[in-house]
Amino acid sequence: MTDDESDGAGVPDSDPQHIDPAGDIADAVESGEFDIQLAEDKSREELEEFVRKAEAGEFDLRADPGLEATVRIVRSLLDDADGEP
């Protein structure tokens, strides 16, 4: 394999022609590669409200990939918290 070839590892679900570090982090969080948890002093309700607003279209997620990635990370965080004992 030459330096120009890649097996695709390290950049899940990303277009190699489009650099999107926030999206790459969201991909990793959604895949379970990172073990993140909601901090005890943070409000689950505020995060749920943020996701509700995003899903209702109050933010233009298509125009801001970082915001879209944040929503994906928060959804994953909340989903993981639902599965905890």
C-alpha positions as CSV (number, residue, x, y, z in Angstrom):
1,M,0.0,0.0,0.0
2,T,1.3,3.5,-0.8
3,D,1.0,6.5,1.3
4,D,-1.9,7.7,-0.9
5,E,-4.0,4.6,-0.3
6,S,-6.1,4.0,2.8
7,D,-8.2,1.2,4.2
8,G,-10.8,3.7,5.4
9,A,-10.1,3.3,9.1
10,G,-10.2,6.3,11.3
11,V,-12.7,8.4,9.5
12,P,-16.1,6.7,9.8
13,D,-19.0,7.7,7.5
14,S,-17.0,10.6,6.1
15,D,-16.5,11.8,2.6
16,P,-12.8,11.9,2.1
17,Q,-13.2,15.0,-0.1
18,H,-15.0,16.8,2.8
19,I,-13.2,17.7,6.0
20,D,-15.7,17.7,8.9
21,P,-13.9,17.1,12.2
22,A,-17.1,17.7,14.2
23,G,-19.0,15.1,12.1
24,D,-16.1,12.7,12.6
25,I,-16.3,13.1,16.3
26,A,-20.1,12.6,16.2
27,D,-19.5,9.4,14.1
28,A,-17.2,8.1,16.8
29,V,-19.5,8.9,19.7
30,E,-22.5,7.3,17.9
31,S,-20.4,4.2,17.2
32,G,-19.6,3.8,20.9
33,E,-15.9,4.4,20.4
34,F,-16.0,7.1,23.1
35,D,-17.5,6.4,26.5
36,I,-19.2,9.7,27.5
37,Q,-21.7,10.3,30.2
38,L,-23.9,13.2,31.3
39,A,-22.2,15.0,34.1
40,E,-24.1,14.9,37.4
41,D,-24.3,18.7,37.6
42,K,-25.8,19.0,34.1
43,S,-29.5,19.2,33.2
44,R,-30.9,16.3,31.1
45,E,-34.0,18.4,30.6
46,E,-32.0,21.2,29.0
47,L,-30.3,18.8,26.6
48,E,-33.6,17.2,25.7
49,E,-35.0,20.7,25.0
50,F,-32.1,21.5,22.8
51,V,-32.7,18.3,20.8
52,R,-36.4,19.1,20.5
53,K,-35.7,22.5,19.2
54,A,-33.2,21.1,16.7
55,E,-35.7,18.5,15.5
56,A,-38.4,21.1,15.2
57,G,-36.3,23.1,12.8
58,E,-35.4,26.1,15.1
59,F,-31.8,25.8,14.0
60,D,-30.5,25.4,10.4
61,L,-28.4,22.3,10.9
62,R,-27.6,22.0,7.2
63,A,-25.8,25.4,7.4
64,D,-23.8,24.5,10.5
65,P,-22.1,21.1,10.5
66,G,-20.7,21.7,14.0
67,L,-24.2,22.3,15.3
68,E,-25.5,19.2,13.5
69,A,-22.7,17.2,15.0
70,T,-23.5,18.6,18.5
71,V,-27.1,17.5,18.1
72,R,-26.0,14.0,17.1
73,I,-23.6,13.8,20.1
74,V,-26.3,15.0,22.5
75,R,-28.8,12.4,21.1
76,S,-26.2,9.7,21.6
77,L,-25.4,10.9,25.1
78,L,-29.1,10.9,26.0
79,D,-29.7,7.4,24.4
80,D,-26.7,6.0,26.4
81,A,-28.0,7.5,29.6
82,D,-31.4,5.8,29.0
83,G,-29.7,2.4,28.9
84,E,-27.9,2.9,32.2
85,P,-29.2,1.1,35.2
